[in-house]
Every structure is written in structure tokens, then in C-alpha cells.
Amino acid sequence: MPQRRLGSLQVSAIGLGCLPMVGYYGGTYAKKDMIALIRRAYDSGVTFFDTAEVYGPYTSEEWVGEALAPVRDKVIIATKFGFGVEEGRPTALNSRPDHIRRAVEGSLRRLRTDRIDLLYQHRVDPKVPMEDVAGTVKDLIREGKVLHFGLSEASAASIRRAHAVQTVSAVQSEYSLLWREPETKIFPTLRELGIGLVPYCPLGRGFLTGAIDENSRFTTGRLSTLPQFTPEALKHNMPLPRLIRSWAERKQCTMSQFAIAWLLAQAPWIAPIPGTTNPAHLDDFLGGAAVSLTPEELEEFEREYGGITLMGHRADAFTESQIDK
């Protein structure tokens, strides 16, 4: 697996997102199977694993910690604070300094480790000055409990405020061929400050893989709440997976691999974290690291992509309300 740098932090070019395994997109998964999946990713060259206190809550961190304990010094574990999990309010923002410290202690315990390689603020908390958040993480870094600081779904202004207090190594944001807003909103800032990007949902929640078509219907679960997955939007957006399929055939790879390869080709400081509960899907998208696109191919693809219009926002209204603008 090729390596990439997020600021000064070296990670595998593709990481593993560990949210789906706790049933966020539906389903119930056995602990032993998910631990086996995490270890399969490591055996395949993945050294970058992404979790959060709120995933479960707690379950994802516990499984990641158990799965990676035998190879702890050979992997990078990223986790996140920022929701009111301990108060029983897992959808409420909370980045008060005292809460951050308690969250970190809990994460260290569940992850079976003495340090968090990359600690993100999960969502910017408008009630807590960014300087206080970054200052608290700076203290945790001095204490050796945290090694690198990151932000998730933060605006360019918030990134700058945080970086002025404590170096930001990575920013996590949704980014894929289905959602390219970060290119205009935060890419210039990341490039200027030397900060890496960690795209989540790099496969568009399955839309870019060919697994979803215009006849797919979502009446329950997470996808049923998203504007991109209404029947009207699915039908309107079908030219995108058709374009990806044609390029995948041309490059002799799968659609998932092409979508990942395209992301990796956008900048050397990008390391996506696709998630899955399926070993076959894991093996598939990890193959994206071996697909290369020339500058000429990228230009040609961009011209074809430019002829496509997309319908539907990426998030429901409540989720969108917690995304920093």
C-alpha cells in the first residue's frame, strides 16, 4: 500500500472507516466478524483506521482497540470527540475543554492505548471558541496523550483559527465524485497550510460503486433521509455512475477502484477512508491504490464530468445544521 502524508503524519493511502460496522447504515454485525475485517484490512496494507467516541456509541472504538492491539505500534488510529455522549445526548455538540479531556480518557481506555495518533473535533461547536478547543488539544499533545490534531467538517475560517493555536494535521470532510464542494471551500486553505484531507464517504454511500440504480428505493435507514437518494435524484444522477462505469472498463478496474483512484489523483495529501462491513468490498476498494490516472486522462474525465448536473444535497437538514460554514 502506498503511503501519504497528512501534515507530518504518515498514513496508508487508503484508510478504513469504522462507522458502518456498528450498524449506522442498517444491519447488525457480529463483533468477531468486524474484528476480522479490521485485521484483514491491516493484512492488506492498511495502517490508518478511523473511529469515533460516538460510533455505537463506544462500540467502534472498542472493536478497533481489540482488533489492533497486537499491532498497535504499526498503525495510526484516529478518533473523535465533540458530541454529548456521556450526557446521553449523542446528537448534541459538546467541545467544552473538560468534556474533551473526559472523552479522550474514555477513548484511550476503549482503544487499549496510551496515545491517540490523530484526534479530531468531530464537529465545530459554535458555543466553544476554537482557540479553547485547540488549546486543550495542544495541552493533551504536550502530555503525550494525543500526537496529532484534526478537524472534521470545519470551514476554512475555523481551520485557520485552530491552526494558529495548534498545528492541524488533517481535516476530514465528505468528498467524492458525488460531492465536490470541498474543492472550492477548503482546498485552498489546506494547500496553503500544508494540511491533509481525509475524505469520508468517498464512494458516495455506494452510489459510485454500481450497487445502486435508479430503481433502488430507501424507505428506512440512513439513506432514506438523504436528498441525494430520493427516487427523483437517483434517476437524475444516473449519468455519473454510467460515466464511472465506462472509465472503469477502460482502466480495467472496478467502479469502486476508479472512484478511489480519482480521489487519490486530486492531491498527494488526500487519504480517503471508505468504510464497509463486507470483506469482498474491502478487497475491492483497496485495489484503487493500484490504479493510476495520467494528467491527460484526468483532464478528459473532467470534461466529460462537466457535462453532468447533479441533484440533491448530501445531508439531511439536522446534519447540515451541525456542519461548520
C-alpha positions in Angstrom: 0.0 0.0 0.0 1.4 3.4 -0.9 1.9 5.9 1.9 0.7 9.5 2.1 1.4 12.4 4.5 -1.3 14.4 6.3 0.8 17.3 7.6 3.6 15.5 9.3 1.6 12.3 9.9 2.3 9.3 7.6 -0.6 7.0 6.8 -1.6 4.4 4.2 -3.0 6.0 1.1 -6.4 4.4 1.8 -7.6 4.0 5.4 -10.6 2.1 6.8 -13.7 4.0 8.1 -15.1 2.1 11.1 -18.6 3.6 11.3 -20.7 1.2 9.1 -19.7 -1.8 11.3 -21.8 -0.6 14.2 -24.9 -0.5 12.0 -25.1 3.1 11.1 -26.4 2.3 7.6 -28.5 -0.6 8.9 -27.8 -4.2 9.8 -26.3 -5.8 12.9 -22.8 -7.2 12.7 -21.0 -9.7 14.9 -18.0 -8.4 16.8 -15.8 -11.3 15.7 -16.6 -10.6 12.1 -15.8 -6.9 12.3 -12.6 -7.5 14.2 -11.6 -10.0 11.5 -12.5 -7.3 8.9 -10.2 -4.7 10.6 -7.4 -7.3 10.8 -7.9 -8.2 7.1 -7.5 -4.5 6.2 -4.2 -4.4 8.2 -3.0 -7.6 6.5 -3.8 -5.9 3.1 -1.6 -2.9 3.9 -4.0 -0.5 5.7 -2.3 1.3 8.6 -4.9 4.1 9.0 -8.1 3.4 11.0 -10.8 5.9 11.7 -13.3 5.7 14.5 -15.1 8.0 17.0 -16.5 8.0 20.5 -20.0 8.5 19.2 -19.9 5.5 16.8 -22.1 3.0 18.6 -21.6 4.9 20.9 -18.3 3.4 22.1 -18.6 0.1 20.2 -16.5 1.0 17.2 -13.6 2.2 19.4 -13.8 -1.0 21.5 -13.6 -3.2 18.4 -10.9 -1.2 16.8 -8.9 -1.3 20.0 -9.2 -5.0 20.4 -8.5 -5.7 16.7 -5.4 -3.6 16.5 -3.9 -4.3 20.0 -1.4 -6.9 18.6 -0.1 -4.4 16.0 -0.6 -1.1 17.9 2.8 0.3 17.2 2.4 -0.3 13.4 -0.9 1.5 12.9 -2.4 5.0 13.0 -5.6 5.3 15.0 -7.8 8.3 14.5 -10.8 9.1 16.8 -13.0 12.0 17.5 -14.7 14.0 20.3 -17.4 16.6 20.1 -20.8 15.1 20.9 -22.6 14.8 24.2 -22.2 11.1 24.5 -21.5 11.0 28.3 -24.6 13.1 28.9 -26.8 10.7 26.9 -27.1 13.3 24.2 -25.1 11.8 21.3 -26.5 14.3 18.7 -25.8 17.4 20.8 -22.5 19.2 20.2 -20.1 19.5 23.2 -16.5 20.6 22.8 -16.0 22.2 26.3 -12.4 21.6 27.4 -13.4 19.5 30.4 -15.6 17.3 28.1 -12.7 16.9 25.6 -10.4 15.6 28.4 -13.0 13.1 29.6 -13.7 12.0 26.1 -10.0 11.4 25.5 -9.6 9.4 28.6 -12.5 7.2 27.6 -11.2 6.8 24.1 -7.7 5.8 25.4 -9.3 3.1 27.6 -11.5 1.7 24.8 -8.8 1.8 22.2 -6.4 0.0 24.6 -3.7 2.5 24.1 -1.7 5.2 25.8 -1.9 7.8 22.9 -4.3 8.8 20.2 -2.4 9.2 16.9 -4.9 11.7 15.4 -7.6 13.3 17.4 -10.4 15.2 15.6 -13.0 17.6 16.8 -16.0 15.8 15.2 -18.0 18.9 14.6 -17.2 22.6 15.3 -19.1 23.7 18.4 -20.2 27.3 18.0 -20.6 27.7 21.7 -16.9 27.0 22.4 -14.2 29.2 20.9 -12.0 27.3 18.6 -9.0 28.7 20.5 -10.2 26.9 23.6 -10.6 23.6 21.7 -7.2 23.8 20.0 -5.6 24.9 23.2 -7.0 21.9 25.1 -5.7 19.5 22.4 -2.4 21.3 22.5 -2.1 20.5 26.2 -3.1 16.9 25.5 -0.3 16.7 22.9 2.2 18.1 25.5 1.1 15.4 27.9 1.7 12.7 25.2 -1.9 11.5 25.2 -2.5 12.9 21.6 0.0 13.1 18.8 -1.8 15.0 16.0 -4.8 17.3 15.8 -7.6 17.3 13.2 -10.9 18.8 12.5 -14.0 17.4 10.8 -16.4 19.3 8.6 -14.7 22.6 9.5 -14.8 25.8 7.5 -11.7 27.5 6.2 -12.0 30.2 8.9 -12.2 27.6 11.7 -9.3 25.7 10.2 -7.2 28.9 10.3 -8.2 29.7 13.9 -7.4 26.2 15.1 -4.1 26.0 13.2 -2.9 29.3 14.7 -3.1 27.7 18.2 -2.1 24.1 17.4 -0.9 22.7 14.1 -3.7 20.9 12.3 -2.5 17.8 10.5 -5.8 16.7 8.8 -9.3 17.8 8.0 -12.0 15.2 7.5 -14.8 16.0 5.1 -17.2 14.3 2.8 -15.6 14.3 -0.6 -16.2 12.2 -3.7 -17.3 12.4 -7.3 -20.8 12.8 -5.9 -19.9 15.7 -3.6 -17.1 18.1 -4.6 -17.8 21.2 -2.6 -14.5 20.9 -0.5 -12.6 21.8 -3.7 -13.8 25.4 -3.5 -14.5 25.7 0.2 -11.4 24.3 1.9 -8.8 23.1 -0.7 -7.0 26.4 -1.0 -6.6 26.7 2.8 -5.4 23.1 3.2 -2.9 23.6 0.3 -1.6 26.8 1.8 -1.2 25.5 5.4 0.1 22.0 4.5 -2.9 20.2 5.9 -4.1 16.8 4.7 -7.6 15.9 3.7 -9.3 12.7 4.8 -12.4 12.2 2.7 -15.2 10.1 4.2 -18.0 8.6 2.0 -15.5 8.5 -0.9 -17.8 6.1 -2.7 -20.9 8.2 -2.3 -22.5 5.8 0.2 -22.4 3.2 -2.5 -23.8 5.3 -5.4 -20.4 5.4 -7.2 -19.9 1.6 -7.0 -22.8 0.5 -9.3 -24.6 -1.1 -6.4 -27.4 1.5 -6.6 -29.5 2.2 -9.7 -32.5 4.4 -10.5 -34.9 1.7 -9.3 -33.3 1.5 -5.9 -35.6 2.6 -3.1 -34.8 3.5 0.5 -37.8 3.7 2.8 -35.9 3.1 6.1 -32.5 3.7 7.4 -29.9 6.4 6.9 -30.1 6.7 3.1 -33.9 7.3 3.3 -33.2 10.7 4.9 -30.7 12.0 2.3 -31.9 14.2 -0.6 -29.4 12.5 -3.0 -31.2 9.2 -2.6 -34.8 10.2 -3.4 -36.2 8.4 -6.5 -36.1 11.7 -8.4 -32.5 12.4 -7.5 -31.4 8.8 -8.3 -32.9 9.0 -11.7 -31.4 12.4 -12.4 -27.9 11.4 -11.2 -27.5 8.2 -13.1 -25.2 9.7 -15.8 -22.5 9.8 -13.1 -22.2 6.1 -12.4 -22.6 5.4 -16.1 -19.5 7.7 -16.7 -17.6 5.9 -13.9 -18.5 2.5 -15.3 -17.2 3.5 -18.8 -13.9 4.7 -17.3 -13.6 1.6 -15.1 -13.9 -0.6 -18.1 -11.3 1.5 -19.9 -8.9 1.2 -17.0 -9.7 -2.4 -16.4 -10.8 -1.9 -12.8 -14.0 -1.8 -10.8 -16.1 1.3 -10.4 -15.1 1.5 -6.7 -11.4 1.3 -7.7 -11.8 4.1 -10.2 -13.7 6.4 -7.7 -10.9 5.9 -5.2 -8.2 6.3 -7.8 -9.7 9.6 -8.9 -9.7 10.9 -5.4 -6.1 9.9 -4.8 -5.1 11.7 -8.1 -6.5 15.0 -6.9 -3.7 15.8 -4.5 -0.8 13.9 -2.8 -2.2 15.0 0.6 -5.5 13.1 0.3 -6.1 9.8 2.1 -9.7 8.5 1.9 -11.4 6.3 4.5 -14.0 4.2 2.8 -16.0 2.0 5.2 -17.6 -1.4 4.8 -18.8 -4.5 6.6 -18.0 -6.8 3.7 -14.6 -8.4 3.2 -15.2 -8.5 -0.6 -15.9 -4.8 -0.7 -12.8 -4.1 1.3 -10.6 -6.1 -1.1 -12.3 -4.3 -4.0 -11.8 -0.7 -3.0 -8.3 -1.2 -1.6 -7.4 -2.1 -5.2 -8.0 1.6 -6.1 -4.5 2.3 -4.8 -3.0 0.4 -7.7 -5.0 2.3 -10.4 -3.2 5.3 -11.8 -4.6 8.1 -13.9 -2.5 10.3 -16.2 -2.9 14.1 -16.3 -4.4 13.7 -19.7 -6.9 11.1 -18.5 -7.9 13.3 -15.6 -8.5 16.3 -18.0 -10.5 14.1 -20.3 -12.6 12.7 -17.5 -13.2 16.3 -16.1 -14.5 17.4 -19.5 -17.0 14.5 -19.5 -17.9 15.1 -15.9 -18.5 18.7 -16.6 -21.5 17.7 -18.8 -23.3 16.1 -15.8 -25.5 18.0 -13.4 -26.2 16.5 -10.0 -29.4 16.8 -7.9 -29.8 16.6 -4.2 -27.9 17.7 -1.1 -25.6 15.3 0.7 -27.1 15.7 4.1 -30.5 16.0 5.9 -31.4 19.3 7.5 -30.4 18.4 11.0 -27.0 17.0 10.0 -26.4 20.1 7.8 -27.2 22.4 10.7 -24.1 21.0 12.5 -21.7 21.5 9.6 -19.5 24.5 10.0 -19.9 27.0 7.2 
